[in-house]
Amino acid sequence: MLNLVLFGPPGAGKGTQSERLVERYGLVHLSTGDIFRYNIKNGTDLGTLAKSYMDQGHLVPDEVTISMLEAEVNKNPEAKGFIFDGFPRTTAQAEALTKFLASKGTEIHLMVALAVEEDELVKRLLLRGEHSGRADDTDESIIRNRIQVYNDQTAVVADFYAAQNKFKNIDGIGSIDEISERLYAAIG
């Protein structure tokens, strides 16, 4: 089983690259953002709670996110592995994921992080906001807050995996194909 954490700030290209990694390695893509948006669209209790945090550019509380992700993993018992996109975002989440995967007899094999400059991220997200219908992609101040939250609260997760020799930083600038090739080389 191959389990990857795909990491990077909002707008780094995680969703696009996840699609390619799923195709290449046969993995199940678990995006906390997609799962939250599905719940928001369908008006679930989790969706209402998640929306209240996401609309302000804040993270959803750990216990909600962890329970939701465990349920998604459990729905895919025959998976060849998973891409965790947008999770873990805190050291506590990384520790909880490690414990949960160990109970399944597996682990995170690698965290790959897409590195992109802040001004490029803002440009990408504003462009995405013109077509996505996502309110959090149309307001530059919310976008910059999301990037700051990432830098302040989630970038420390890279240290968690680096300490285990499971972290690789990938240049997230260039064509989609160029970035994909960098990821494939890092994963091996």
MDAnalysis code that builds the backbone (N, CA, C; Angstrom):
import MDAnalysis as mda
import numpy as np

u = mda.Universe.empty(564, n_residues=188, atom_resindex=np.repeat(np.arange(188), 3), trajectory=True)
u.add_TopologyAttr("name", ["N", "CA", "C"] * 188)
u.add_TopologyAttr("resid", np.arange(1, 189))
u.add_TopologyAttr("resname", ["MET", "LEU", "ASN", "LEU", "VAL", "LEU", "PHE", "GLY", "PRO", "PRO", "GLY", "ALA", "GLY", "LYS", "GLY", "THR", "GLN", "SER", "GLU", "ARG", "LEU", "VAL", "GLU", "ARG", "TYR", "GLY", "LEU", "VAL", "HIS", "LEU", "SER", "THR", "GLY", "ASP", "ILE", "PHE", "ARG", "TYR", "ASN", "ILE", "LYS", "ASN", "GLY", "THR", "ASP", "LEU", "GLY", "THR", "LEU", "ALA", "LYS", "SER", "TYR", "MET", "ASP", "GLN", "GLY", "HIS", "LEU", "VAL", "PRO", "ASP", "GLU", "VAL", "THR", "ILE", "SER", "MET", "LEU", "GLU", "ALA", "GLU", "VAL", "ASN", "LYS", "ASN", "PRO", "GLU", "ALA", "LYS", "GLY", "PHE", "ILE", "PHE", "ASP", "GLY", "PHE", "PRO", "ARG", "THR", "THR", "ALA", "GLN", "ALA", "GLU", "ALA", "LEU", "THR", "LYS", "PHE", "LEU", "ALA", "SER", "LYS", "GLY", "THR", "GLU", "ILE", "HIS", "LEU", "MET", "VAL", "ALA", "LEU", "ALA", "VAL", "GLU", "GLU", "ASP", "GLU", "LEU", "VAL", "LYS", "ARG", "LEU", "LEU", "LEU", "ARG", "GLY", "GLU", "HIS", "SER", "GLY", "ARG", "ALA", "ASP", "ASP", "THR", "ASP", "GLU", "SER", "ILE", "ILE", "ARG", "ASN", "ARG", "ILE", "GLN", "VAL", "TYR", "ASN", "ASP", "GLN", "THR", "ALA", "VAL", "VAL", "ALA", "ASP", "PHE", "TYR", "ALA", "ALA", "GLN", "ASN", "LYS", "PHE", "LYS", "ASN", "ILE", "ASP", "GLY", "ILE", "GLY", "SER", "ILE", "ASP", "GLU", "ILE", "SER", "GLU", "ARG", "LEU", "TYR", "ALA", "ALA", "ILE", "GLY"])
u.atoms.positions = np.array([
    [0.851, -1.182, 0.000],
    [0.000, 0.000, 0.000],
    [0.892, 1.239, 0.000],
    [0.579, 2.173, -0.899],
    [1.318, 3.428, -1.002],
    [0.430, 4.551, -0.492],
    [0.860, 5.203, 0.577],
    [0.108, 6.323, 1.144],
    [0.945, 7.584, 1.070],
    [0.379, 8.608, 0.430],
    [1.073, 9.872, 0.238],
    [0.304, 11.004, 0.886],
    [1.039, 11.980, 1.396],
    [0.450, 13.247, 1.793],
    [0.894, 14.244, 0.735],
    [-0.087, 14.843, 0.060],
    [0.201, 15.892, -0.920],
    [-0.071, 17.208, -0.225],
    [0.965, 18.028, -0.160],
    [0.969, 19.175, 0.709],
    [1.256, 20.427, -0.088],
    [0.805, 21.541, 0.394],
    [1.100, 22.817, -0.233],
    [0.013, 23.809, 0.109],
    [0.312, 25.082, -0.055],
    [-0.654, 26.115, 0.275],
    [-1.839, 26.090, -0.689],
    [-2.934, 26.775, -0.329],
    [-4.066, 26.866, -1.246],
    [-3.601, 27.403, -2.602],
    [-4.034, 26.748, -3.677],
    [-3.678, 27.195, -5.019],
    [-2.389, 26.614, -5.565],
    [-1.740, 25.725, -4.811],
    [-0.453, 25.171, -5.250],
    [-0.601, 24.134, -6.368],
    [-1.816, 23.617, -6.561],
    [-2.031, 22.632, -7.612],
    [-2.244, 21.221, -7.104],
    [-2.586, 21.093, -5.829],
    [-2.755, 19.762, -5.236],
    [-3.855, 18.955, -5.925],
    [-4.986, 19.596, -6.215],
    [-6.084, 18.881, -6.855],
    [-5.712, 18.368, -8.236],
    [-5.094, 19.206, -9.018],
    [-4.667, 18.829, -10.368],
    [-3.663, 17.684, -10.323],
    [-2.677, 17.804, -9.458],
    [-1.643, 16.766, -9.387],
    [-2.183, 15.475, -8.769],
    [-3.149, 15.591, -7.844],
    [-3.754, 14.397, -7.262],
    [-4.382, 13.529, -8.341],
    [-5.082, 14.163, -9.282],
    [-5.716, 13.413, -10.371],
    [-4.683, 12.585, -11.124],
    [-3.535, 13.171, -11.374],
    [-2.482, 12.467, -12.103],
    [-1.868, 11.341, -11.275],
    [-1.700, 11.584, -9.972],
    [-1.141, 10.550, -9.092],
    [-2.115, 9.379, -8.945],
    [-3.404, 9.668, -8.876],
    [-4.425, 8.618, -8.809],
    [-4.325, 7.731, -10.050],
    [-4.238, 8.387, -11.208],
    [-4.167, 7.651, -12.470],
    [-2.894, 6.807, -12.558],
    [-1.786, 7.366, -12.169],
    [-0.505, 6.667, -12.301],
    [-0.349, 5.513, -11.310],
    [-0.762, 5.720, -10.058],
    [-0.501, 4.739, -9.002],
    [-1.741, 3.968, -8.543],
    [-2.931, 4.333, -9.042],
    [-4.143, 3.632, -8.647],
    [-4.567, 3.892, -7.210],
    [-4.322, 5.091, -6.732],
    [-4.630, 5.440, -5.335],
    [-6.021, 6.063, -5.209],
    [-6.523, 6.095, -3.993],
    [-7.771, 6.787, -3.683],
    [-7.409, 8.183, -3.190],
    [-8.009, 9.194, -3.828],
    [-7.737, 10.585, -3.475],
    [-8.721, 11.026, -2.395],
    [-8.192, 11.435, -1.257],
    [-9.022, 11.955, -0.170],
    [-8.659, 13.415, 0.062],
    [-9.517, 14.300, -0.427],
    [-9.329, 15.733, -0.248],
    [-10.290, 16.231, 0.815],
    [-9.753, 16.729, 1.909],
    [-10.640, 17.239, 2.955],
    [-11.498, 18.375, 2.408],
    [-10.923, 19.204, 1.563],
    [-11.702, 20.298, 0.970],
    [-12.885, 19.778, 0.170],
    [-12.657, 18.761, -0.677],
    [-13.749, 18.190, -1.471],
    [-14.803, 17.559, -0.575],
    [-14.353, 16.847, 0.455],
    [-15.292, 16.185, 1.373],
    [-16.112, 17.233, 2.120],
    [-15.466, 18.310, 2.568],
    [-16.200, 19.376, 3.243],
    [-17.190, 20.037, 2.277],
    [-16.744, 20.332, 1.039],
    [-17.636, 20.985, 0.079],
    [-18.857, 20.114, -0.234],
    [-18.645, 18.798, -0.338],
    [-19.771, 17.887, -0.566],
    [-20.781, 18.000, 0.585],
    [-20.264, 17.997, 1.817],
    [-21.134, 18.096, 2.981],
    [-21.825, 19.455, 3.061],
    [-21.119, 20.518, 2.665],
    [-21.715, 21.855, 2.662],
    [-22.854, 21.905, 1.638],
    [-22.579, 21.417, 0.435],
    [-23.571, 21.436, -0.634],
    [-24.822, 20.666, -0.230],
    [-24.642, 19.570, 0.497],
    [-25.760, 18.726, 0.887],
    [-26.352, 19.085, 2.251],
    [-25.840, 20.171, 2.861],
    [-26.426, 20.703, 4.091],
    [-26.333, 19.799, 5.306],
    [-25.299, 18.956, 5.351],
    [-25.141, 18.085, 6.523],
    [-24.685, 18.904, 7.726],
    [-24.792, 18.308, 8.917],
    [-24.317, 18.988, 10.126],
    [-22.829, 19.298, 10.013],
    [-22.060, 18.322, 9.516],
    [-20.626, 18.535, 9.331],
    [-20.385, 19.667, 8.340],
    [-21.168, 19.701, 7.275],
    [-21.016, 20.745, 6.261],
    [-21.272, 22.124, 6.814],
    [-22.313, 22.257, 7.627],
    [-22.634, 23.551, 8.235],
    [-21.508, 24.003, 9.156],
    [-20.992, 23.068, 9.950],
    [-19.891, 23.392, 10.858],
    [-18.628, 23.762, 10.072],
    [-18.288, 22.944, 9.080],
    [-17.092, 23.207, 8.279],
    [-17.187, 24.557, 7.581],
    [-18.357, 24.869, 7.035],
    [-18.550, 26.123, 6.305],
    [-18.280, 27.337, 7.189],
    [-18.686, 27.259, 8.446],
    [-18.485, 28.397, 9.345],
    [-16.998, 28.709, 9.525],
    [-16.160, 27.681, 9.491],
    [-14.712, 27.889, 9.599],
    [-14.105, 28.281, 8.247],
    [-14.476, 27.550, 7.196],
    [-13.885, 27.767, 5.880],
    [-14.174, 29.166, 5.340],
    [-15.384, 29.677, 5.584],
    [-15.749, 31.000, 5.084],
    [-14.867, 32.100, 5.658],
    [-14.291, 31.843, 6.817],
    [-13.404, 32.819, 7.445],
    [-11.932, 32.530, 7.149],
    [-11.680, 31.459, 6.375],
    [-10.303, 31.092, 6.059],
    [-9.620, 30.346, 7.183],
    [-10.392, 29.788, 8.130],
    [-9.825, 29.056, 9.258],
    [-9.897, 27.557, 9.030],
    [-9.131, 26.827, 9.823],
    [-9.147, 25.368, 9.750],
    [-10.336, 24.802, 10.525],
    [-10.863, 23.697, 10.017],
    [-11.908, 22.964, 10.728],
    [-11.226, 22.239, 11.893],
    [-11.869, 22.149, 13.067],
    [-11.243, 21.508, 14.237],
    [-10.780, 20.072, 13.958],
    [-9.666, 19.700, 14.581],
    [-9.047, 18.387, 14.365],
    [-9.999, 17.218, 14.522],
    [-10.754, 17.195, 15.626],
    [-11.560, 16.007, 15.897],
    [-12.600, 15.766, 14.801],
    [-13.145, 16.842, 14.212],
    [-14.117, 16.706, 13.129],
    [-13.412, 16.165, 11.881],
    [-12.283, 16.746, 11.555],
    [-11.549, 16.355, 10.362],
    [-11.049, 14.912, 10.462],
    [-10.489, 14.543, 11.592],
    [-9.932, 13.196, 11.773],
    [-11.024, 12.135, 11.674],
    [-12.136, 12.349, 12.327],
    [-13.235, 11.379, 12.270],
    [-13.737, 11.208, 10.846],
    [-13.869, 12.312, 10.139],
    [-14.344, 12.274, 8.764],
    [-13.376, 11.498, 7.869],
    [-12.079, 11.737, 8.025],
    [-11.085, 11.054, 7.186],
    [-11.011, 9.564, 7.497],
    [-11.101, 9.206, 8.767],
    [-11.111, 7.786, 9.129],
    [-12.284, 7.077, 8.456],
    [-13.445, 7.722, 8.441],
    [-14.624, 7.132, 7.801],
    [-14.383, 6.939, 6.303],
    [-13.722, 7.897, 5.670],
    [-13.445, 7.786, 4.225],
    [-12.462, 6.652, 3.937],
    [-11.432, 6.505, 4.755],
    [-10.478, 5.400, 4.576],
    [-11.218, 4.070, 4.742],
    [-12.065, 3.983, 5.752],
    [-12.794, 2.745, 6.028],
    [-13.768, 2.373, 4.908],
    [-14.190, 3.359, 4.105],
    [-15.083, 3.086, 2.968],
    [-14.337, 2.436, 1.804],
    [-12.999, 2.392, 1.864],
    [-12.179, 1.904, 0.747],
    [-11.231, 0.795, 1.197],
    [-11.760, -0.334, 1.685],
    [-10.891, -1.376, 2.249],
    [-9.986, -2.061, 1.217],
    [-10.316, -1.980, -0.067],
    [-9.516, -2.635, -1.112],
    [-8.530, -1.681, -1.780],
    [-8.384, -0.485, -1.259],
    [-7.528, 0.524, -1.888],
    [-6.068, 0.076, -1.943],
    [-5.377, 0.479, -3.032],
    [-3.932, 0.242, -3.164],
    [-3.146, 1.247, -2.329],
    [-3.835, 2.276, -1.902],
    [-3.220, 3.330, -1.105],
    [-4.039, 4.598, -1.231],
    [-3.598, 5.637, -0.545],
    [-4.348, 6.884, -0.485],
    [-3.442, 8.075, -0.724],
    [-4.029, 9.104, -1.302],
    [-3.410, 10.424, -1.340],
    [-4.214, 11.282, -0.377],
    [-3.575, 11.756, 0.662],
    [-4.214, 12.656, 1.604],
    [-3.893, 14.081, 1.153],
    [-4.915, 14.789, 0.703],
    [-4.790, 16.126, 0.127],
    [-5.476, 17.102, 1.077],
    [-4.684, 17.970, 1.697],
    [-5.249, 18.914, 2.656],
    [-5.289, 18.368, 4.065],
    [-4.659, 17.237, 4.267],
    [-4.622, 16.590, 5.580],
    [-3.384, 15.720, 5.634],
    [-2.655, 15.690, 6.728],
    [-2.875, 16.442, 7.965],
    [-2.396, 17.884, 7.842],
    [-3.007, 18.755, 8.623],
    [-2.645, 20.168, 8.617],
    [-2.001, 20.618, 9.924],
    [-1.970, 19.746, 10.888],
    [-1.336, 20.067, 12.172],
    [-0.537, 18.843, 12.611],
    [0.394, 19.057, 13.521],
    [1.155, 17.930, 14.054],
    [0.229, 16.950, 14.767],
    [-0.774, 17.455, 15.467],
    [-1.734, 16.568, 16.144],
    [-2.467, 15.693, 15.134],
    [-2.850, 16.268, 13.989],
    [-3.502, 15.481, 12.939],
    [-2.539, 14.449, 12.365],
    [-1.273, 14.827, 12.171],
    [-0.278, 13.889, 11.634],
    [-0.084, 12.721, 12.595],
    [-0.030, 13.010, 13.874],
    [0.107, 11.952, 14.876],
    [-1.123, 11.043, 14.890],
    [-2.321, 11.648, 14.785],
    [-3.556, 10.855, 14.760],
    [-3.616, 9.989, 13.501],
    [-3.183, 10.528, 12.358],
    [-3.164, 9.753, 11.115],
    [-2.176, 8.600, 11.215],
    [-1.010, 8.848, 11.796],
    [-0.005, 7.801, 11.983],
    [-0.589, 6.662, 12.824],
    [-1.236, 7.008, 13.911],
    [-1.832, 6.010, 14.799],
    [-2.939, 5.234, 14.083],
    [-3.799, 5.948, 13.368],
    [-4.897, 5.296, 12.650],
    [-4.362, 4.352, 11.572],
    [-3.402, 4.818, 10.763],
    [-2.859, 3.960, 9.699],
    [-2.127, 2.752, 10.286],
    [-1.441, 2.938, 11.406],
    [-0.769, 1.806, 12.061],
    [-1.792, 0.747, 12.467],
    [-2.975, 1.176, 12.895],
    [-4.030, 0.217, 13.259],
    [-4.516, -0.565, 12.042],
    [-4.246, -0.019, 10.849],
    [-4.604, -0.685, 9.596],
    [-3.408, -1.441, 9.004],
    [-2.278, -1.418, 9.724],
    [-1.084, -2.119, 9.257],
    [-0.334, -1.396, 8.151],
    [-0.460, -0.082, 8.098],
    [0.227, 0.685, 7.060],
    [0.715, 2.014, 7.637],
    [1.256, 2.857, 6.785],
    [1.824, 4.131, 7.225],
    [1.850, 5.120, 6.067],
    [2.182, 6.363, 6.372],
    [2.478, 7.347, 5.327],
    [3.878, 7.044, 4.817],
    [4.002, 6.925, 3.512],
    [5.298, 6.629, 2.919],
    [6.075, 7.889, 2.565],
    [5.340, 8.935, 2.150],
    [6.019, 10.155, 1.740],
    [5.062, 11.336, 1.777],
    [5.586, 12.475, 2.209],
    [4.887, 13.742, 2.048],
    [5.613, 14.500, 0.952],
    [4.864, 14.857, -0.086],
    [5.424, 15.691, -1.149],
    [4.726, 17.043, -1.081],
    [5.514, 18.098, -1.041],
    [4.979, 19.453, -0.888],
    [5.240, 20.261, -2.144],
    [4.189, 20.876, -2.657],
    [4.311, 21.757, -3.819],
    [4.613, 23.168, -3.325],
    [5.765, 23.691, -3.713],
    [6.201, 25.020, -3.274],
    [5.903, 26.042, -4.367],
    [5.130, 27.094, -4.002],
    [4.747, 28.151, -4.938],
    [4.768, 29.478, -4.184],
    [5.278, 30.533, -4.819],
    [5.342, 31.867, -4.202],
    [3.935, 32.423, -3.938],
    [3.795, 33.232, -2.883],
    [2.481, 33.730, -2.463],
    [1.754, 34.517, -3.547],
    [2.441, 35.417, -4.248],
    [1.750, 36.210, -5.270],
    [1.202, 35.330, -6.392],
    [1.921, 34.276, -6.741],
    [1.436, 33.332, -7.752],
    [0.205, 32.580, -7.238],
    [0.222, 32.211, -5.960],
    [-0.936, 31.526, -5.369],
    [-2.179, 32.415, -5.428],
    [-2.024, 33.684, -5.060],
    [-3.153, 34.620, -5.077],
    [-3.700, 34.735, -6.496],
    [-2.809, 34.878, -7.468],
    [-3.225, 34.991, -8.864],
    [-4.002, 33.747, -9.307],
    [-3.493, 32.569, -8.978],
    [-4.153, 31.312, -9.348],
    [-5.533, 31.189, -8.703],
    [-5.617, 31.527, -7.411],
    [-6.884, 31.375, -6.696],
    [-7.941, 32.364, -7.177],
    [-7.539, 33.601, -7.452],
    [-8.500, 34.572, -7.980],
    [-9.021, 34.114, -9.341],
    [-8.139, 33.563, -10.164],
    [-8.550, 33.036, -11.470],
    [-9.503, 31.852, -11.280],
    [-9.163, 30.945, -10.357],
    [-10.031, 29.805, -10.069],
    [-11.392, 30.289, -9.552],
    [-11.381, 31.333, -8.737],
    [-12.617, 31.866, -8.171],
    [-13.591, 32.385, -9.210],
    [-13.073, 32.798, -10.364],
    [-13.946, 33.272, -11.444],
    [-14.809, 32.148, -12.006],
    [-14.374, 30.893, -11.816],
    [-15.064, 29.758, -12.434],
    [-15.574, 28.731, -11.434],
    [-15.028, 28.719, -10.211],
    [-15.321, 27.630, -9.277],
    [-16.596, 27.822, -8.462],
    [-17.025, 29.067, -8.325],
    [-18.164, 29.329, -7.458],
    [-17.804, 29.314, -5.979],
    [-16.517, 29.171, -5.668],
    [-16.080, 29.136, -4.273],
    [-15.858, 30.560, -3.770],
    [-16.636, 30.948, -2.753],
    [-16.524, 32.293, -2.196],
    [-15.133, 32.564, -1.647],
    [-14.479, 31.527, -1.116],
    [-13.153, 31.729, -0.512],
    [-12.055, 31.918, -1.556],
    [-12.395, 31.809, -2.854],
    [-11.423, 32.048, -3.927],
    [-11.651, 33.381, -4.636],
    [-12.575, 34.204, -4.156],
    [-12.889, 35.456, -4.851],
    [-12.456, 36.706, -4.088],
    [-12.045, 36.556, -2.856],
    [-11.691, 37.690, -2.012],
    [-10.206, 37.585, -1.658],
    [-9.416, 38.543, -2.154],
    [-7.970, 38.471, -1.949],
    [-7.584, 38.459, -0.475],
    [-8.302, 39.178, 0.370],
    [-7.938, 39.188, 1.798],
    [-8.173, 37.811, 2.427],
    [-9.252, 37.135, 2.041],
    [-9.489, 35.777, 2.554],
    [-8.430, 34.826, 2.021],
    [-8.075, 34.982, 0.744],
    [-7.022, 34.143, 0.153],
    [-5.716, 34.320, 0.916],
    [-5.326, 35.570, 1.145],
    [-4.064, 35.824, 1.852],
    [-4.132, 35.293, 3.286],
    [-5.296, 35.372, 3.910],
    [-5.465, 34.812, 5.253],
    [-5.291, 33.294, 5.214],
    [-5.879, 32.627, 4.213],
    [-5.735, 31.172, 4.080],
    [-4.262, 30.790, 3.919],
    [-3.543, 31.573, 3.126],
    [-2.110, 31.293, 2.924],
    [-1.347, 31.518, 4.227],
    [-1.703, 32.575, 4.956],
    [-1.047, 32.847, 6.238],
    [-1.337, 31.753, 7.247],
    [-2.599, 31.281, 7.298],
    [-2.953, 30.172, 8.189],
    [-2.109, 28.954, 7.827],
    [-1.981, 28.672, 6.532],
    [-1.148, 27.556, 6.084],
    [0.280, 27.739, 6.593],
    [0.855, 28.915, 6.364],
    [2.242, 29.170, 6.770],
    [2.418, 29.065, 8.287],
    [1.476, 29.605, 9.044],
    [1.594, 29.635, 10.499],
    [1.304, 28.287, 11.154],
    [0.270, 27.603, 10.661],
    [-0.235, 26.447, 11.380],
    [0.062, 25.107, 10.729],
    [0.194, 25.072, 9.411],
    [0.286, 23.772, 8.767],
    [1.667, 23.435, 8.221],
    [2.462, 24.425, 7.924],
    [3.790, 24.137, 7.382],
    [4.644, 23.336, 8.366],
    [4.326, 23.415, 9.664],
    [5.082, 22.658, 10.674],
    [4.934, 21.145, 10.488],
    [3.878, 20.708, 9.794],
    [3.686, 19.281, 9.549],
    [4.817, 18.732, 8.688],
    [5.379, 19.573, 7.843],
    [6.528, 19.150, 7.035],
    [7.668, 18.695, 7.940],
    [7.877, 19.385, 9.040],
    [8.928, 19.003, 9.988],
    [8.669, 17.616, 10.584],
    [7.398, 17.309, 10.839],
    [7.014, 16.010, 11.390],
    [7.476, 14.889, 10.455],
    [7.210, 15.055, 9.156],
    [7.597, 14.018, 8.196],
    [9.085, 14.083, 7.842],
    [9.660, 15.279, 7.850],
    [11.096, 15.411, 7.576],
    [11.911, 14.668, 8.638],
    [11.456, 14.712, 9.877],
    [12.149, 14.018, 10.972],
    [12.159, 12.508, 10.758],
    [11.238, 12.013, 9.929],
    [11.158, 10.579, 9.615],
    [11.749, 10.264, 8.226],
    [12.422, 11.253, 7.624],
    [12.949, 11.119, 6.252],
    [11.852, 10.768, 5.256],
    [10.672, 11.386, 5.422],
    [9.523, 11.132, 4.561],
    [9.004, 12.417, 3.921],
    [9.871, 13.401, 3.728],
    [9.437, 14.693, 3.185],
    [10.271, 15.078, 1.973],
    [9.581, 15.489, 0.904],
    [10.270, 16.026, -0.279],
    [9.529, 17.262, -0.751],
    [10.287, 18.355, -0.936],
    [9.747, 19.613, -1.432],
    [9.866, 19.616, -2.951],
    [8.769, 19.952, -3.642],
    [8.715, 19.923, -5.096],
    [8.420, 21.328, -5.608],
    [9.170, 21.772, -6.618],
    [8.913, 23.065, -7.244],
    [7.554, 23.004, -7.936],
    [6.618, 23.843, -7.491],
    [5.260, 23.847, -8.020],
    [5.030, 24.864, -9.121],
    [6.101, 25.387, -9.703],
    [5.993, 26.348, -10.807],
    [6.418, 25.646, -12.096],
    [5.655, 25.883, -13.136],
    [5.943, 25.280, -14.441],
    [4.672, 24.689, -15.011],
    [4.823, 23.938, -16.092],
    [3.648, 23.315, -16.699],
    [3.154, 22.178, -15.801],
    [1.909, 21.811, -15.996],
    [1.333, 20.703, -15.221],
    [2.173, 19.447, -15.425],
    [2.580, 19.188, -16.672],
    [3.391, 18.003, -16.967],
    [4.744, 18.051, -16.262],
    [5.378, 19.213, -16.257],
    [6.686, 19.338, -15.592],
    [6.568, 19.053, -14.098],
    [5.535, 19.592, -13.486],
    [5.339, 19.382, -12.053],
    [5.036, 17.908, -11.774],
    [4.210, 17.295, -12.620],
    [3.901, 15.863, -12.464],
    [5.164, 15.025, -12.520],
    [6.031, 15.304, -13.475],
    [7.274, 14.538, -13.613],
    [8.151, 14.680, -12.368],
    [8.180, 15.884, -11.783],
    [8.946, 16.080, -10.547],
    [8.372, 15.223, -9.421],
    [7.045, 15.168, -9.354],
    [6.399, 14.337, -8.319],
    [6.700, 12.862, -8.528],
    [6.577, 12.372, -9.765],
    [6.841, 10.953, -10.040],
    [8.267, 10.599, -9.663],
    [9.209, 11.490, -9.959],
    [10.613, 11.224, -9.626],
    [10.808, 11.153, -8.113],
    [10.114, 12.024, -7.392],
    [10.241, 12.029, -5.918],
    [9.637, 10.787, -5.294],
    [8.517, 10.331, -5.862],
    [7.833, 9.156, -5.314],
    [8.585, 7.879, -5.657],
    [9.158, 7.854, -6.851],
    [9.952, 6.721, -7.285],
    [9.175, 5.565, -7.860],
])
